[in-house]
Amino acid sequence: MRKIAPVLLLFCLLLLAGAAHPAAAAPPERPAVLVLVEELSWEAVRENPELAAVFEEGAVANLSTVQGEKPQDPRLPYLFLGAGARADTSVAPRELPGATARIGEAFTGPASTVHPGALGDALARSGVKAAAVGDRALLVAMDSAGNVPLRYPEGPPGAILGEALEAGAGFIALEAAGPEEAAEAVEAARAAGAAVAVASPLAPEGAANLTPFTLLQPDGEPGALYSPGTRTAGLISSADVAPTLLAALGAPAPPEMTGRAATIEPGGPEPVERMQERLAFVAEQRFAVWALIAAASIPLLAGSALRWGRDGVAYSILAGTALPAGALLAAAFPVTGAAPAAALTLGFAAGLAALALRLSGSWSGHLALVFLISTLAIAADSAAGGALMRYSTLGFNPAYGARFYGIGNEYAAVLLGALCVGLGALCARRPQLFWSLAVAGSLAVPVLGLPVTGANVGASLAAGAGIGATLGLMRRNGPAGAVLWSAGGLGLAAAASLLSALLDPEASHGTRALSGRLDLAAVAAQRLLLSLQHLLNPALLAVFAAFAGIACAGWLRVRGTAFGAGMLGGAVAALAMGALNDSGLVATVLTLAYPAAAAAVVLLTPKGGQPRILR
């Protein structure tokens, strides 16, 4: 035993030395090259045979370059690629410091969720030597101190790649001057046996911040890239690029990266390009579509008023409330023209209103049918991940980069306003259905908030407050009862939000903050600043005042009834929507449109009998 004791002591000392000085991670067997080319379009890819071949053979996607408007500083999208995270451009620094060592200091307050240099730090921890070719490529490959082990000026891609690989580079970010130089860099990288990705951090005009992206690995398969962050095959965000490249190198992504590593699913360049065309159409032409709808509605309203008087105006208002559902159904058709999209939206809305007229004999019944059918359509699509909503001219658009799945604030506002008023209108006709309606209405709270469906924490909280207030008012328990029911709804929403954070901490900014992955105060500050941008908009304030006045006048006619409770509950929901999400006054106006529309119908049809349209 005495003889073995020195051996054991030496063994323990060796273990302690190993723990104190861990061995550096082995460099990757296969290097990775990221080729960066500005303003690359799918058309340019098709026109370059070498690039087209890479996109055919690799895994492809549309890259959402930024969240919000195009940045004032064109270097910002490059920095987001290297950070593996991003913030809305309205809260990000307008101009980055000239010295890379000071760039991290610019990301404070609402933008502090972005950690510049996260990719370089992760590569260093994994023992991968990074190289940057070009000044903007440096922003991708640098560490948090603004440094990169190997740095080269722009030049012939083949020669520079060879030099960097000979120097031991395991990851190279290379700036290409255009598609031809990018193709040359790709050819050189493939000849060296490297995994190669092509990304365009800045989108050309008309591309709606969506650019072609491909990842080609020597042993990889073609297909479409799928990121858990977008839940859409063929669509990734700039925050996903760094985690995806780290995964290709066999290195872990650090927790400060909010992006997710993409995997490969069946697909190819053609369907991915068609997706970009449709999303770009929605981003660029949505206002033109709604301008056409507004222009067409004026003669339709005038004709209805001349033919049926007040009932004609009421029918036009009813059809107007069905427009969001019409836009959702129109999104099922792959049209990319403003006139066809407007015609489809108007046609579906008018058809839904006409169906409601045939199925019910009173205006309260018509309102209940249109509102609740709209609610069901929106909830069903939300449960399907927003498959139609993303292509709707009223829905969230992945091209804006703020949301990629679930339910956006616009449709959440429509659902909430229509549901509150619809519950009241239906309960006024069938009081015995109260508890069934209460259960059905309460389901909207988790549907909006859970990550597998809506993934919209703010809308879920607003739904809890608004639907709770509606049910409390319908029970006629007075203001105190309404407050208690509203508090119960908020409690249900809070429970759903906490469950969301447990089930999928990466589902949204809200769940990441609740699970501790992001700074909750920074996320809240981002949302508040975005909301305040709409608060002082004169047009929105005028519409809000008009809707509030109409809703109040109509409510005075039906107060004390379940219908009036639904209208008042919808108003509460509108205020909650404005306070609890980053769309602010926009969401408030959309929610309040439904109590206002119901109030207008009440004022136009005081007797509430069968419409003259059906006589």
N, C-alpha and C positions, 0 to 999 in steps of 0.2 A: 504494500500500500504506500510505503514511504517512497518507493522508487517511482511509482506512477504519479505521485502528487505533483512533482515539477512539470510533468507532461500535461496534466490537467490544468495547472496554472498557466502554462504557456498557451494551451488551447483556448482558455478563457480570455487571455490577453489578446489573442488573434481575433477572437469574435468581437471583443470590444473595439479593437482598432478598425475592424470592418464596418461596425455600426457607426463609428465616428466619422469614417471616411468611405462612404459607399462608392462603389465603382460606378463610373459613368455608364449610362445606357449605351448599348451597342448601336452604331449608326445603322440606318436602314440598308437592307440588301439592294434596294432599288431606289434611286433618287426620284424626286418629283419636280416637275417644272410647271410653273404657272405663267402662261403667256398673256400679257395684258395689252389689249388693243382698243383704243377709244372709238366710240360711235359705230360699233360693229352692228350690222343689221342682218336679218335672215337673207335678204336679197344679196348682200355682199358675200355671204357664205356660199350661196348657190352659184354666184358668178366666179368663184375661185375654186377650181377643181381640187386642189390640194386640201383646202379647208373643208370643202364639201365632203371629201372622203373621210376626214377625221370625224366630222359630225355624224356621218353614216355609221362608222365603225364604233364610235364611243357612246357613252351614256349622255343624253342631252337634256336640257331644261331651258326654260326662260328664267333669266336672272333678274329679280327685283332689285334694282341698283340702290335705291334710297327709299326712305319713308317720308312722304310729303312732296313738296315742290323740289325742283332741281336746285342744288345748293349754289350759293354765290361763289364759294371757293371750290373749283373743280377737283381739288386734291382730297376733299372729304370722302367721296365714295371709295377711294383707294384705302384710306385709313380704316373705314368700316370693314373692308375685306380682311385686313390684318388684325382687327380687334375681335372679330367673330361676334360683333354686337353692333347695334346702331340705335340712334335716337332720331326723332322727327327733326327734319332740317330746320323747322321753325324754332327749336330750342337748342340745336347744336351751334357751336361757334360759327359765326358768319365768315371768319377768316382765320386760318390756322397760323400759329407763329412760324416764323421762318426757320428757327432752329428746331430740329427734331427733338432735342432733349427737353424742350419746353412745351411740346404739344400736349402732353398729359395734363399740364396745369390748366389748359383751356377747357377741359371737360369737368365742369363743376355744376352744382345745383341739379337741375332737371336732367342734364346730360351726363351726370356722373355714373350712369349705368354702362357707359362705354369706357373700356380700358385700352387705350392705344398701346400697341406693341405686344398684345397678348399672344399672338402667333409666334413672334420671335422668342418670347420667354418660354413658351411650351416646347419649341424646337430645341432650345438650349438645354432644358431639363431632360429631354429625351436623347441628348447627345447627337443631335442633327445639326450640322453646320449649315447656316443659311447664307445665301448670296442674293444681292440685288443688282439688277442691271437697269440703270435709269433712276432719276430722282423720285418719280412717283412710285416706282416699284419698291423703293426704300421704305415707303410708308406701309407697305404690306409686310415686308420681311423683317422689319426692325423689331428690337425688343422694347421694353417699357422705358429704357434710358435713351432710346433713339438711335441705337447702334446696331450694326449688322457685321458679322465676322468678315464677309467678303463683299466688296462693293466695286462695281465697274460702271464706267460711262456707257452711254448707248453706242452701239456699233454693230458690226456684222454678227448676227445671232449665232451662226455656226461656230465661229472662232471663239466668241466669248463663252458660249456654253461649254465648249471643249476645255477652255482654260479653267472655268469654275469647277467643272467635274474633276479635272486633274488635281485641283487644289483641295479636293475632299468635300465639296458642297453636296449636301443631301437634299437640300431644297433650294430652288432658284426661282425668284420672281423676276420676270424679264419684260421690259416695256418694248412693244413693237410699234413701228411708225405707221403701219397700215396693214390691211389684210395680206398683202404679198409678203411683207416681212414677217408677219405672224405665221404664215404657212411655212416659210423658211425655218423659223425657230422650231415649229412643231416637227418638221422633218428631221432636224438635227437632234432634237430630244428623243424622238423615236429610234433613231439610229443608235443612240447611246443606251437604249433599253430602259429609258425613264418613263414613269407615268407622267402624262401631260394633260394639263387642263388649259382651256382657252376661255377667258372672261373679258367682258367689256364693261368696265366700271361706269362709263358715261354713255347714256343712250342717245341715239340720233334723234332729230326732230320727228315727231309723229309716232315714236315708238312707245310713248307713255311709260318711260323708266323701266322698260323690259328689254333685255338684250339676250342674244344667244350665248349659251354656256355648254361646254362639253368636257367630259372627263374620260380619257382613254388610258387604260392600263394594259400592259402587255398581255396579261392573262385575263383581262376583263371581257365582258360581253356588251353588245350594244343594247340600248333600251332607253328608258326615260328615268331620270333621277327623281327619287321621292324623298322628301324631307318631312320628318314628323312635325317640323315647325310650320309647314304649309298644308300638310295633309292632302297634297295634290301631286299626282305624278306629272312630271314635266314642269314643275314650278319650284324654284328655291329662292331664298333671299340672300342678300350679300352677307348676312350674318352666318349663313350655313356654309360658306365656302371654306373658311379656315378649319372648322371641325371636320369637314369632308376630306380636305387635304391631309390633315393629321391622321385621320383614319386610314387613308391610303398609305401613309408612312408607318402605320402601326403604333402611333403615338396617341396618348389620351388627350382629350380636349379639357382645358382647365375650367373650373366653375364660373369664372368671370365671363366666359363666352356664352351668350344666350342663344346662339345658333345651334343647329343640330346636324349631325353627320347624315348625309344623304345615302340612300341605298338605291339599287337598280331594280326597276320594274319593267314589264313589257311596254314597248313604245318605240318611237322613232322621231326623226326631225319633222316629218309632215304634220302629224297631229299636234306636236308642240308648237310649230309655227302657226297653225290655225288657231290655237289657243291665244297666242300673242295677238293675232289680228282681231279676234273678238274682244279681248280685254282692252286693246288699244282703241277700238271703236267706242266702247263704253266710256273710256276715259276722255276721249277727244270729242265725242258727239252727243254725250248725254244731255247737255244743255240744249243742243239743237233739237233733239227728240222732244223734250218737254216744251220747247218753244212752239214746235209744230202742234203738239197736243193742245196747248193753250190757244193757239190761233184757230184750230178747228173747233174748239169748244165754244167759242163766242157765237158763231152762227147756229150751232146746235142748241145752245141755251136760248137764243132769241127765237128760233123756230118752235121749240117746246113751249116757251112762254106764250107765243101767239096762238098755238094750237090748243093748249090745255090750261093756260093761265097759271095760277099758283101751283097746281099739281105738276105742271110741266117743269117749272123751276125746281120744285122739290125732287122730281125724278132726276133732273140734271145734277143736283147736289148728291143724290144717292149714287149715281154713276161715277161722280167725282171721287167719292170715298172708296170706290172699287178700283180706282186707277192703280194703286200699289199692287193689288192682286193681279190686275191686268198686265202690269209690267213684269211681274214674276212669271206668269204663264207665257208671255211673249218671249222670255229668255230661253224657253225650250226650243225656239226656232233659231238656227244659226244665221240670222240676217246681220249684215254690216252696213245697212243704209238707214239714214235717219227717218226717211218717209215710211219705209216698210215697218220699222220698229214702232213708230208712232201709231200707224194704222192698226197694228196688232194689239197694242196696248189699249187703244180706244175701243176696238172691237170686243175684246175680252171684258173690259169694264162695263160697256153697255149691255153685253150679253148677261153678265152676272146680275146687273140691276134689273133687267127684264125678267130673268128667272125668279128673282125675289118677288117681283110684282105678281107673278103667276102663282107662286106658292103660298102667299099670304094675302089677307084681305084688308090689312090696315097698315098705316105708315110705321107704327112701332114694330110690327112684324117684319116689314121690309127692311128696316134698319137692323133689326136683330139678325136676320138672315145674311145680309151683305157683310155686316161686321164680323159675325162669327165664322162665316165661310172664309173670309179673308184671313182671320186669325188661324184657322185650321190649315190653310194653304201655307202660310208663313211658318207655322210651327212644324209642319211636316217637312218642309225643305230645310229648316234649321236642324231637325233631327237627322237629315241626310247629309249634314255637313255644309249646307249652303250651296248645293250643286247648281241650282238655278240662280240663287241670289247673286253669285259672283258675276253673272252675265246680265243681270237686270240693270236697267238704267237708273234705278233707285237704290240698288243694294250696295254693299261694300264692294270695292273693286281692288283685287290684288295688285293692280298696277300702281295704286297709291301707296302700297307697302305697309299699311297700318294693320290690316286684317286679311287673312288668307282662307278662313273657314268659319263655320258657325253662323252667327247672325250679327250683322252690323247695327250700329246705333239707329240708322234710318228705319230699317224694318222692325227693329225692336220697339221703336217709338210707335210705329203704325200698329203693331200687334197689341201693345199695351193700351193705347187709346181705344182701339176697336173692341178689345176684350172687355174693358171696364163698362163701356156704354152698352155693348151687346149683352152682357150679363144682366144689366139693369133692365134693358128693353124686354128681354125674354122673361125675366122674373116678374115683370109687371103683367105679362099675359099668363104666366103659369107660376103663381106663387109657391105652389107645392113642390116645385123643382129646386127650391133654394139650396138645400144641402147637396144635391147632385151638382148644381152649378158651382157651389163653393169648392167642392172637391176638384171638379174639372178646371175651374179657374186657378186654383192653387197649383196645379201641375205646371202652369206657365213659369212659375218661379224657378224650379230646378231645370226645366227645359231651356230657359235662357242662360242659366249659370253653369250647368255641368259641362265639363270639357268635351264629353262625347257628343254633345248637342250644340247649344248656343255658344258656350265659352265666353259669355259676356257678363262679367261680375257686376258691373255698374247697372246694367239693364235688369239683372236679376234682383238686385236690391231695390231698384225703383218699382219693379213689379210687385215685390213684397209689400211695399208701402202703399202703392196705388190700389192693388186688388184687395188688400186687407181693409183699406178705408172704404172701398166700394161695398164689400160684404158687411162691414160694421154699420154703414149707413142704411143698407137694405134691411138690416135687422131692427132698425129704428131704436137703437140703444142710446141715441143722443151723441153729442160730441165726444164724451168720455169713452163710450163704447167703440166709436169709430177709431179713436186713438189706440185703444187696446187691440183691436183687430189689426190695425196697421202695424203696431209693434210686433204682434205675432207673425205677420207676414215678413217683416224685416228679420225676425229671428229665424224663420224658415230659410230666407235668402242667405243669411249669414252662415247657417249650417251647411247649405248647399255650396257656398263659396269655400268653406273650410274643407268640405269633402272633395271639392275640385282640386284644392292644393295637395290633398293626400293622394288622390287617384292619379293625377298627372300634374306635377309641379311645373311642367313646361308648357301647359296649355295656353297661357296668356301672360301678359305682364302682371295682371292682378294675382294670378296663382303663383307666379314666380316670386312676387313680393311677399305673399302670405306664407310661402314655404321657406322664406329666408334667402332665396337665390338672388334677389334684387333688393336694393334699398327702397323700402316702402315709401319713405318721404320723397325720394327722387321721382319715383313713379307717379305719386300723387301730384307733385309739382309739375311734371310734364303734362298731366291731364288737365290741371287747372289752367296752365298757360294756354293750352290749345282751346279750352272752353272760353276763356276770356276774349279770344280773337273774334268771337261771334257776338259778344255781349253788347257792343256798342254799334252794331250794324243797323243803320236807320231803317232800312227796308224790313229787316226781321222784326225790329221793335214795333213798326207800324202794323205788320201782320199779326204779331202777338197781341197788340192792343185791340185790334179788330176782332180776332177770335175770342179773346177774353170777354169783350163786350157782348158779342152775340151769345156766347155760352151762358153768361150771367142772365141775359134777358130771357132766354129759353128756359133756363132752370127755374126762374121765378114762376113760370107757368105750370111746372110739373113738380115743384118741390113737395116733399112729403111722400112721394111715390118711389117705387123701386127704379123707375125710369130716371127720375131726378137724382136718385142716389148714384146711379151709374154715371150720369153726367158729371156730378160733383167729384166722384171717385176718379174719373178720367182727368179732371183738372188737377187733383192731387198728384196723380201719376205723372202728369206733364211737368209739374214743378220738380218732382223727384228725378225725372229723367234729365232735366236740365242741370240739376245739382250733382248728379252722380256719374256723369260720363263726359268725355272730352268734346262731344258735339254741342254741348251747352244749349244755347237758344234755338239752334236748328232742331234738336231733338224735342225741346219743349213745344215748339210750333207744330211739329208733325203729330205729336201726341194730342195736343189741344185741338187739332183739326177735327177730331172725331166728336168730342163733346160739342164743339161749335157747329158741326154739320147737323148733328141730332137736334140741337137747339134751333137751327134755322128751319129744319123741317117742321118742328113743333110750331114755330111762329107762322109759317106759311100755311099749315093745315091745322087750324085750331080745333076742328071737330075730329080730326084723325080718322075719318072713315075711309071707305074704299076710294082709291084715286080715280079721277075722271078718265085717266088713260085707259082703264079697264072697262069703262062703261060703253 
